[in-house]
């Protein structure tokens, strides 16, 4: 199974947590990592800008990427959330199987 690590920056931990919980409840991702206080530098409207943001990382099967993007857009406060999917080349023993089982479960996750 092809796996992605999906990353998106958020303005704060609360919005990152809301996105992560929505994706977990829908069984689109197996886990989420929230990394607060990431400094982001970017060009926006012709100016170099910087913000302190929170980075959200989630592990998901590649087949779920479009639906994860939909959930991010539905719960994200930015007009244009910067969603990036990185292919996972390798995982520790059993981790890929765990991601697969968590994202194939029929019951929701509370």
Secondary structure, 3 states (H helix, E strand, C coil): CCEEEEEEEECCHHHHHHHHHHHHHCCCCCEEEEEEEEEEEEEECCEEEEEEEEEEEEEEEHHHHHHHHHHHHHHCCCCCCCEEEEECCCCCCCHHHHHHHHHHCCCCCC
